[in-house]
């Protein structure tokens, strides 16, 4: 059976649950408005990942051979494009922290899927891991750009801006 792939998918689900809970917790710490909405968008994106991975796990675990092959061929939903302008400027410190942690979670996800890809013998699984790596890199790029913008805003607010 696909024991290694099932184990990798279980770990991936756990990683996405952690991301979901983190963004949801950050949203709860924020007043109603654009920042809360932006954080909930992140949480909902993680929830889509969870649902996709759970369905994939079931198809692979319980499916017959043809269904297993098809399960690997169905790609995950593409990552959403977040509306970062919703984040309130008065929450720059919180935003920097959230995006910094988000960057690390996305890097860890890329590393996790890269390692899983290297360890599998199934071509279908390698293709799936490539899609998941791409998925997480999109988030990583978005988070990195946004973190840089907030960092520059924070520096300016603290009068640390370059002369």
C-alpha positions as a printed Julia matrix, in Angstrom:
163×3 Matrix{Float64}:
   0.0    0.0     0.0
   1.06   3.62   -0.1
   2.08   3.75    3.54
   4.72   6.48    3.14
   2.4    8.66    1.06
  -0.45   8.24    3.54
   1.89   9.17    6.37
   3.06  12.26    4.48
  -0.53  13.32    3.81
  -1.45  12.89    7.5
   1.46  15.12    8.48
   0.5   17.64    5.8
  -3.05  17.76    7.2
  -1.65  18.43   10.67
   0.55  21.22    9.28
  -2.44  22.86    7.59
  -4.55  22.55   10.76
  -1.81  24.36   12.67
  -1.82  27.13   10.06
  -5.6   27.37   10.18
  -5.63  27.64   13.97
  -2.81  30.19   13.97
  -4.51  32.56   11.51
  -7.86  32.12   13.23
  -6.27  32.92   16.61
  -4.58  36.0    15.14
  -7.93  37.13   13.7
  -9.54  36.85   17.13
  -6.84  39.16   18.53
  -7.76  41.83   16.01
 -10.63  44.3    16.11
 -13.44  43.96   13.59
 -12.46  45.26   10.19
 -10.05  44.74    7.36
  -7.29  43.1     9.38
  -9.61  40.52   10.84
 -11.02  39.83    7.37
  -7.54  39.39    5.89
  -6.53  36.95    8.63
  -9.74  35.0     8.2
  -9.02  34.77    4.46
  -5.7   33.14    5.38
  -7.44  30.76    7.78
 -10.02  29.84    5.14
  -7.26  29.18    2.61
  -5.68  26.74    5.07
  -9.08  25.12    5.58
  -9.34  24.5     1.81
  -5.95  22.8     1.99
  -7.15  20.6     4.86
 -10.3   19.57    3.0
  -8.34  18.74   -0.15
  -5.76  16.67    1.73
  -8.41  14.81    3.76
 -10.27  13.87    0.58
  -7.02  12.79   -1.03
  -6.14  10.65    2.0
  -9.49   8.83    1.87
  -9.27   8.22   -1.88
  -5.81   6.75   -1.58
  -6.5    4.75    1.58
  -9.83   3.26    0.56
  -9.76   3.39   -3.22
  -9.12   0.71   -5.75
  -6.02   1.03   -7.94
  -7.62   3.25  -10.61
  -9.08   5.57   -7.97
  -5.69   5.89   -6.29
  -4.09   6.94   -9.57
  -6.88   9.44  -10.21
  -6.56  10.83   -6.68
  -2.95  11.79   -7.38
  -3.9   13.38  -10.7
  -6.5   15.76   -9.21
  -4.7   18.94   -8.28
  -5.4   20.94   -5.16
  -7.33  24.21   -5.46
  -4.99  27.0    -6.42
  -4.06  29.44   -3.68
  -6.15  32.56   -3.42
  -4.82  36.0    -3.96
  -5.22  37.83   -0.7
  -6.45  41.36   -0.4
  -3.62  42.71    1.73
  -4.88  46.27    1.53
  -7.48  45.2     4.06
  -4.86  45.02    6.81
  -5.14  48.06    9.06
  -2.01  50.18    9.22
  -2.37  50.65   12.98
  -1.68  46.94   13.48
   1.72  46.9    11.81
   3.49  45.09   14.66
   0.87  42.34   14.74
   0.95  42.05   10.95
   4.75  41.73   10.93
   4.57  38.95   13.53
   1.8   37.1    11.71
   3.58  37.25    8.37
   6.93  36.33    9.89
   5.44  33.19   11.42
   3.5   32.54    8.2
   6.74  32.75    6.2
   8.34  30.14    8.42
   5.29  27.85    8.21
   5.34  28.08    4.4
   9.1   27.4     4.27
   8.56  24.36    6.49
   5.76  23.16    4.2
   7.96  23.49    1.11
  10.73  21.56    2.88
   8.26  18.89    4.01
   6.85  18.31    0.51
  10.33  18.41   -1.04
  11.51  15.68    1.33
   8.36  13.62    0.7
   8.94  13.94   -3.05
  12.53  12.75   -2.68
  11.43   9.71   -0.67
   8.56   8.43   -2.81
   8.96   5.91   -5.58
   5.64   6.79   -7.21
   5.73   9.15  -10.18
   2.13  10.23   -9.46
   3.1   11.18   -5.9
   6.11  13.17   -7.14
   3.81  15.14   -9.44
   1.41  15.78   -6.56
   4.25  16.97   -4.34
   5.4   19.32   -7.1
   1.92  20.88   -7.16
   1.86  21.19   -3.36
   5.35  22.73   -3.35
   4.22  25.27   -5.93
   1.09  25.95   -3.88
   3.1   26.72   -0.74
   5.68  28.79   -2.63
   2.92  31.1    -3.85
   1.98  31.74   -0.23
   5.64  32.15    0.73
   6.19  34.78   -1.96
   3.03  36.67   -1.01
   3.86  36.6     2.71
   7.46  37.67    2.12
   6.43  40.67    0.01
   3.81  41.73    2.52
   6.17  41.3     5.48
   8.69  43.55    3.75
   6.06  46.26    3.23
   4.98  46.13    6.88
   8.59  46.13    8.02
   9.27  49.31    6.06
   6.1   50.91    7.5
   7.13  49.9    11.0
  10.64  51.28   10.55
   9.19  54.57    9.34
   6.77  54.7    12.3
   9.72  54.13   14.67
  11.83  56.74   12.88
  14.22  53.96   11.8
  13.79  54.74    8.11
  17.05  55.21    6.23
  18.26  58.79    6.03
